Amino acid sequence: MTVFLRAGSVHSMTVKSSWRFGVCMLGCMLALLGCGPITSATAIKEARVAIDAADSAGAVDGAPYEFFSAVERLKKAREEQGYSDFQAAVDLAKEAKTLALEAKKKADAGGDPLQRIDPRRAEAVKARRGQK
């Protein structure tokens, strides 16, 4: 866009400044739109790693409430990410990570005695999972 005004005119500076401001704001908005998928994917990955660590520590039997709550929140986080609700996905993934870390902590300490699954049920769960 060409503006024919006298050089040094106040109006010509205002037009140039507002044009630059508009371009700068548009660039910032476009940059912020791209952050949602990246942050949610990172949070989901961190939650998955924490859940795997809790599973390896034996949280399925030692802290089943926290472990399975983490697994379900991770599933919901992936679902919300699929619907492009990235903030909900991040929030759920952070909850899943926190629960998984708590489950790992309890499993490392020998498990929560109030949450232990009775041996017959534990065998049924292992059979369903294909473990012996």
N, C-alpha and C positions, 0 to 999 in steps of 0.2 A: 504494500500500500504506500503510495507516494503522497506526501502532504506538502503542498507548496506554500510555505510560510517563510517569513523573513528569518534569516539566520540569527540565532540567539534569542528568538522569541520564546516567551514563557510557555505559550501554547504548544509549540513544537516539542518542547521538553516533556510536557505532560502527556502528549500522545505517545511519544517514544517510551516513556516510563510505564504507562499503563499497558502498552503492548508487551513490553518485556515482563512486566509483572504477571500478565495473563499467561504468557508462555511458561514462565517459571512455575506458576500454580498448576498448570496442566501437567507439566513434567512431574511435579511432586505427587499429584493425584495418581498418575499412571504408575509411578514407582511404588506407592503404597498399596495399590491394588494387587501387585504381584507378591506381596509379602505373606498373605494368608495361606496359600498352599504350601509355601516353604516352611513356615513355622509349624503348621499342623503336621506336616510330614515328619519334621524333626521330632516333635513331641511324641508322635505315635511310635517312631523308631525307638526313642529312649524308653518308652513304656514297654515295648516288646522285649527289649534287652533286659529290663528289670524283671519282667515276668519270667523270662527264660532262666535268669539267675535264681529266682525264687523256686522255680520248678526243680532246678538242679539241686537246690538245698533241701528239697523234700517238703516244701510248703503245702503240697497237695494233702499230705497226711497230717502235718504239724500245725498248719494254720489255714485250714480250708476256707474259712469265711473270707479272710483278706485275699487269699489267692484267687478264688473264683469270682469275687467282687472285682478284682483287678482285670481278670480275663473278660468279664462282661462289659466293664467300662471301656476296655480297649475295642471290643466289637462295636459298641455304640459310637465310639470316637471315629472309627473307620466309616460307619454308616453316615454320620454327620458330615464327614469330609466328602463323601460321595454326593451329598446334597449341597455341597459348597457352603456349608455353615462352618467356616473354618474356626471361628472363635469357640464355638461349642466343642468342636473336635479337639482343640488345644486344651480346653478346660477338662474334658473327660480324660484325655491322655495323661494330663498331670495328676488327676485323681488316681488313675490306674497305676501310674508309676509310684505314687506315694503308698498305695495299698500293697503293691508288689514288694517294695522295700520293707514295709512292716512285716509282710508274710515271711520274707527271707530272714529278717531279724529274729522272728519267733521260731522259725524252723532251725536256725543256727543254734538257738538256745535250747533246743530239744523239743520244741513244739509247745503249743498252748494246751495244758491238760484239760481245759474246759471245752476244747474244740476237737479233741481227738475223735476220729471215726472208729467205731468198733471194728474188730478184726474181720468179721464176716462181711461187713459192708465194704471195707477196704479191699478185700479179695474180689468182690463183685465189681468194684470200680476198676481195678486192675484188669480183670477179665474183659470188661467192655473196651478198655483201651488197648487190648491185645498184649498186655504185659503179663509176666509170670512172677 
